[in-house]
């Protein structure tokens, strides 16, 4: 057991040389591809993280833009509603004024027609009264009155009626 514990210089040198050769071979064959794969994975993760941040920033920008658009649309809809209300009030007032004007025209026309009809009825009544008066006068006098006398009597009768009607 003594030989195992005593250091042998040749064995130590060969162990160190073997270890260094193994490190060199591993560095060329295994560590470089392993480190390259790790670095590649790290770069991919950084790129994915940067892409996610860019996507989040873009989503935030789009969200703010949509909020601004919605606010603008709400303001526009309120403005359009207010304008429609104002237009409806103007139209209602215009229609009401038009209806009142039409009603006044109809009333004035009806009043004029009634006045014309009243005048026509007066004329007809006067003619009828005059005819009846002449007929009564003829019967009372038992004679026929000529047209000239009849006209002058009727004219004076109508003048008296007009004077009594105006008083």
CNS distance restraints for C-alpha pairs under 8 A (distance, minus, plus):
assign (resid   1 and name CA) (resid   5 and name CA) 6.93 0.50 0.50
assign (resid   2 and name CA) (resid   6 and name CA) 6.36 0.50 0.50
assign (resid   3 and name CA) (resid   7 and name CA) 7.96 0.50 0.50
assign (resid   7 and name CA) (resid  11 and name CA) 8.00 0.50 0.50
assign (resid   7 and name CA) (resid  12 and name CA) 7.50 0.50 0.50
assign (resid   8 and name CA) (resid  12 and name CA) 6.27 0.50 0.50
assign (resid   9 and name CA) (resid  13 and name CA) 6.20 0.50 0.50
assign (resid  10 and name CA) (resid  14 and name CA) 6.13 0.50 0.50
assign (resid  11 and name CA) (resid  15 and name CA) 5.97 0.50 0.50
assign (resid  12 and name CA) (resid  16 and name CA) 6.13 0.50 0.50
assign (resid  13 and name CA) (resid  17 and name CA) 6.06 0.50 0.50
assign (resid  14 and name CA) (resid  18 and name CA) 5.91 0.50 0.50
assign (resid  15 and name CA) (resid  19 and name CA) 5.97 0.50 0.50
assign (resid  16 and name CA) (resid  20 and name CA) 6.08 0.50 0.50
assign (resid  17 and name CA) (resid  21 and name CA) 6.09 0.50 0.50
assign (resid  18 and name CA) (resid  22 and name CA) 6.02 0.50 0.50
assign (resid  19 and name CA) (resid  23 and name CA) 6.08 0.50 0.50
assign (resid  20 and name CA) (resid  24 and name CA) 6.03 0.50 0.50
assign (resid  21 and name CA) (resid  25 and name CA) 6.05 0.50 0.50
assign (resid  22 and name CA) (resid  26 and name CA) 5.96 0.50 0.50
assign (resid  23 and name CA) (resid  27 and name CA) 5.90 0.50 0.50
assign (resid  24 and name CA) (resid  28 and name CA) 6.27 0.50 0.50
assign (resid  25 and name CA) (resid  29 and name CA) 5.85 0.50 0.50
assign (resid  25 and name CA) (resid  30 and name CA) 7.78 0.50 0.50
assign (resid  26 and name CA) (resid  30 and name CA) 4.94 0.50 0.50
assign (resid  26 and name CA) (resid  31 and name CA) 5.90 0.50 0.50
assign (resid  27 and name CA) (resid  31 and name CA) 4.77 0.50 0.50
assign (resid  27 and name CA) (resid  32 and name CA) 5.97 0.50 0.50
assign (resid  28 and name CA) (resid  32 and name CA) 6.04 0.50 0.50
assign (resid  29 and name CA) (resid  33 and name CA) 7.10 0.50 0.50
assign (resid  30 and name CA) (resid  34 and name CA) 6.05 0.50 0.50
assign (resid  31 and name CA) (resid  35 and name CA) 5.77 0.50 0.50
assign (resid  32 and name CA) (resid  36 and name CA) 5.89 0.50 0.50
assign (resid  33 and name CA) (resid  37 and name CA) 5.96 0.50 0.50
assign (resid  34 and name CA) (resid  38 and name CA) 6.18 0.50 0.50
assign (resid  35 and name CA) (resid  39 and name CA) 5.99 0.50 0.50
assign (resid  36 and name CA) (resid  40 and name CA) 5.90 0.50 0.50
assign (resid  37 and name CA) (resid  41 and name CA) 5.99 0.50 0.50
assign (resid  38 and name CA) (resid  42 and name CA) 6.06 0.50 0.50
assign (resid  39 and name CA) (resid  43 and name CA) 6.10 0.50 0.50
assign (resid  40 and name CA) (resid  44 and name CA) 6.09 0.50 0.50
assign (resid  41 and name CA) (resid  45 and name CA) 6.10 0.50 0.50
assign (resid  42 and name CA) (resid  46 and name CA) 6.15 0.50 0.50
assign (resid  43 and name CA) (resid  47 and name CA) 6.07 0.50 0.50
assign (resid  44 and name CA) (resid  48 and name CA) 6.03 0.50 0.50
assign (resid  45 and name CA) (resid  49 and name CA) 5.97 0.50 0.50
assign (resid  46 and name CA) (resid  50 and name CA) 6.01 0.50 0.50
assign (resid  47 and name CA) (resid  51 and name CA) 5.99 0.50 0.50
assign (resid  48 and name CA) (resid  52 and name CA) 6.01 0.50 0.50
assign (resid  49 and name CA) (resid  53 and name CA) 6.14 0.50 0.50
assign (resid  50 and name CA) (resid  54 and name CA) 6.08 0.50 0.50
assign (resid  51 and name CA) (resid  55 and name CA) 5.98 0.50 0.50
assign (resid  52 and name CA) (resid  56 and name CA) 5.99 0.50 0.50
assign (resid  53 and name CA) (resid  57 and name CA) 6.03 0.50 0.50
assign (resid  54 and name CA) (resid  58 and name CA) 6.02 0.50 0.50
assign (resid  55 and name CA) (resid  59 and name CA) 5.99 0.50 0.50
assign (resid  56 and name CA) (resid  60 and name CA) 6.07 0.50 0.50
assign (resid  57 and name CA) (resid  61 and name CA) 6.12 0.50 0.50
assign (resid  58 and name CA) (resid  62 and name CA) 6.09 0.50 0.50
assign (resid  59 and name CA) (resid  63 and name CA) 6.01 0.50 0.50
assign (resid  60 and name CA) (resid  64 and name CA) 6.18 0.50 0.50
assign (resid  61 and name CA) (resid  65 and name CA) 6.12 0.50 0.50
assign (resid  62 and name CA) (resid  66 and name CA) 6.02 0.50 0.50
assign (resid  63 and name CA) (resid  67 and name CA) 6.12 0.50 0.50
assign (resid  64 and name CA) (resid  68 and name CA) 6.13 0.50 0.50
assign (resid  65 and name CA) (resid  69 and name CA) 6.07 0.50 0.50
assign (resid  66 and name CA) (resid  70 and name CA) 5.98 0.50 0.50
assign (resid  67 and name CA) (resid  71 and name CA) 6.06 0.50 0.50
assign (resid  68 and name CA) (resid  72 and name CA) 6.06 0.50 0.50
assign (resid  69 and name CA) (resid  73 and name CA) 6.05 0.50 0.50
assign (resid  70 and name CA) (resid  74 and name CA) 6.03 0.50 0.50
assign (resid  71 and name CA) (resid  75 and name CA) 6.15 0.50 0.50
assign (resid  72 and name CA) (resid  76 and name CA) 6.04 0.50 0.50
assign (resid  73 and name CA) (resid  77 and name CA) 5.95 0.50 0.50
assign (resid  74 and name CA) (resid  78 and name CA) 6.13 0.50 0.50
assign (resid  75 and name CA) (resid  79 and name CA) 6.10 0.50 0.50
assign (resid  76 and name CA) (resid  80 and name CA) 6.01 0.50 0.50
assign (resid  77 and name CA) (resid  81 and name CA) 6.00 0.50 0.50
assign (resid  78 and name CA) (resid  82 and name CA) 6.10 0.50 0.50
assign (resid  79 and name CA) (resid  83 and name CA) 6.09 0.50 0.50
assign (resid  80 and name CA) (resid  84 and name CA) 5.99 0.50 0.50
assign (resid  81 and name CA) (resid  85 and name CA) 6.09 0.50 0.50
assign (resid  82 and name CA) (resid  86 and name CA) 6.14 0.50 0.50
assign (resid  83 and name CA) (resid  87 and name CA) 5.98 0.50 0.50
assign (resid  84 and name CA) (resid  88 and name CA) 5.99 0.50 0.50
assign (resid  85 and name CA) (resid  89 and name CA) 6.21 0.50 0.50
assign (resid  86 and name CA) (resid  90 and name CA) 6.25 0.50 0.50
assign (resid  87 and name CA) (resid  91 and name CA) 6.02 0.50 0.50
assign (resid  88 and name CA) (resid  92 and name CA) 5.89 0.50 0.50
assign (resid  89 and name CA) (resid  93 and name CA) 6.08 0.50 0.50
assign (resid  90 and name CA) (resid  94 and name CA) 6.05 0.50 0.50
assign (resid  91 and name CA) (resid  95 and name CA) 5.95 0.50 0.50
assign (resid  92 and name CA) (resid  96 and name CA) 5.96 0.50 0.50
assign (resid  93 and name CA) (resid  97 and name CA) 6.04 0.50 0.50
assign (resid  94 and name CA) (resid  98 and name CA) 6.03 0.50 0.50
assign (resid  95 and name CA) (resid  99 and name CA) 5.96 0.50 0.50
assign (resid  96 and name CA) (resid 100 and name CA) 6.06 0.50 0.50
assign (resid  97 and name CA) (resid 101 and name CA) 6.05 0.50 0.50
assign (resid  98 and name CA) (resid 102 and name CA) 6.04 0.50 0.50
assign (resid  99 and name CA) (resid 103 and name CA) 6.00 0.50 0.50
assign (resid 100 and name CA) (resid 104 and name CA) 6.08 0.50 0.50
assign (resid 101 and name CA) (resid 105 and name CA) 6.13 0.50 0.50
assign (resid 102 and name CA) (resid 106 and name CA) 6.09 0.50 0.50
assign (resid 103 and name CA) (resid 107 and name CA) 6.00 0.50 0.50
assign (resid 104 and name CA) (resid 108 and name CA) 5.95 0.50 0.50
assign (resid 105 and name CA) (resid 109 and name CA) 5.94 0.50 0.50
assign (resid 106 and name CA) (resid 110 and name CA) 5.95 0.50 0.50
assign (resid 107 and name CA) (resid 111 and name CA) 5.99 0.50 0.50
assign (resid 108 and name CA) (resid 112 and name CA) 6.06 0.50 0.50
assign (resid 109 and name CA) (resid 113 and name CA) 6.06 0.50 0.50
assign (resid 110 and name CA) (resid 114 and name CA) 5.97 0.50 0.50
assign (resid 111 and name CA) (resid 115 and name CA) 6.05 0.50 0.50
assign (resid 112 and name CA) (resid 116 and name CA) 6.08 0.50 0.50
assign (resid 113 and name CA) (resid 117 and name CA) 5.98 0.50 0.50
assign (resid 114 and name CA) (resid 118 and name CA) 5.96 0.50 0.50
assign (resid 115 and name CA) (resid 119 and name CA) 6.14 0.50 0.50
assign (resid 116 and name CA) (resid 120 and name CA) 6.10 0.50 0.50
assign (resid 117 and name CA) (resid 121 and name CA) 5.98 0.50 0.50
assign (resid 118 and name CA) (resid 122 and name CA) 6.07 0.50 0.50
assign (resid 119 and name CA) (resid 123 and name CA) 6.19 0.50 0.50
assign (resid 120 and name CA) (resid 124 and name CA) 6.09 0.50 0.50
assign (resid 121 and name CA) (resid 125 and name CA) 5.87 0.50 0.50
assign (resid 122 and name CA) (resid 126 and name CA) 5.95 0.50 0.50
assign (resid 123 and name CA) (resid 127 and name CA) 6.13 0.50 0.50
assign (resid 124 and name CA) (resid 128 and name CA) 6.06 0.50 0.50
assign (resid 125 and name CA) (resid 129 and name CA) 5.87 0.50 0.50
assign (resid 126 and name CA) (resid 130 and name CA) 5.76 0.50 0.50
assign (resid 126 and name CA) (resid 158 and name CA) 7.61 0.50 0.50
assign (resid 127 and name CA) (resid 131 and name CA) 5.92 0.50 0.50
assign (resid 128 and name CA) (resid 132 and name CA) 6.05 0.50 0.50
assign (resid 129 and name CA) (resid 133 and name CA) 5.85 0.50 0.50
assign (resid 130 and name CA) (resid 134 and name CA) 6.05 0.50 0.50
assign (resid 130 and name CA) (resid 154 and name CA) 6.32 0.50 0.50
assign (resid 131 and name CA) (resid 135 and name CA) 6.06 0.50 0.50
assign (resid 132 and name CA) (resid 136 and name CA) 6.00 0.50 0.50
assign (resid 133 and name CA) (resid 137 and name CA) 5.93 0.50 0.50
assign (resid 134 and name CA) (resid 138 and name CA) 5.94 0.50 0.50
assign (resid 134 and name CA) (resid 145 and name CA) 7.95 0.50 0.50
assign (resid 134 and name CA) (resid 150 and name CA) 7.29 0.50 0.50
assign (resid 135 and name CA) (resid 139 and name CA) 6.17 0.50 0.50
assign (resid 136 and name CA) (resid 140 and name CA) 6.04 0.50 0.50
assign (resid 137 and name CA) (resid 141 and name CA) 5.94 0.50 0.50
assign (resid 137 and name CA) (resid 142 and name CA) 7.93 0.50 0.50
assign (resid 138 and name CA) (resid 142 and name CA) 5.21 0.50 0.50
assign (resid 138 and name CA) (resid 143 and name CA) 5.28 0.50 0.50
assign (resid 138 and name CA) (resid 144 and name CA) 5.60 0.50 0.50
assign (resid 138 and name CA) (resid 145 and name CA) 6.87 0.50 0.50
assign (resid 139 and name CA) (resid 143 and name CA) 7.03 0.50 0.50
assign (resid 145 and name CA) (resid 149 and name CA) 6.49 0.50 0.50
assign (resid 145 and name CA) (resid 150 and name CA) 6.17 0.50 0.50
assign (resid 146 and name CA) (resid 150 and name CA) 6.10 0.50 0.50
assign (resid 147 and name CA) (resid 151 and name CA) 5.99 0.50 0.50
assign (resid 148 and name CA) (resid 152 and name CA) 6.31 0.50 0.50
assign (resid 149 and name CA) (resid 153 and name CA) 6.08 0.50 0.50
assign (resid 150 and name CA) (resid 154 and name CA) 6.07 0.50 0.50
assign (resid 151 and name CA) (resid 155 and name CA) 6.07 0.50 0.50
assign (resid 152 and name CA) (resid 156 and name CA) 6.25 0.50 0.50
assign (resid 153 and name CA) (resid 157 and name CA) 6.10 0.50 0.50
assign (resid 154 and name CA) (resid 158 and name CA) 6.08 0.50 0.50
assign (resid 155 and name CA) (resid 159 and name CA) 6.18 0.50 0.50
assign (resid 156 and name CA) (resid 160 and name CA) 6.26 0.50 0.50
assign (resid 157 and name CA) (resid 161 and name CA) 6.25 0.50 0.50
assign (resid 158 and name CA) (resid 162 and name CA) 6.07 0.50 0.50
assign (resid 159 and name CA) (resid 163 and name CA) 6.13 0.50 0.50
assign (resid 160 and name CA) (resid 164 and name CA) 6.16 0.50 0.50
assign (resid 161 and name CA) (resid 165 and name CA) 5.94 0.50 0.50
assign (resid 162 and name CA) (resid 166 and name CA) 6.03 0.50 0.50
assign (resid 163 and name CA) (resid 167 and name CA) 6.27 0.50 0.50
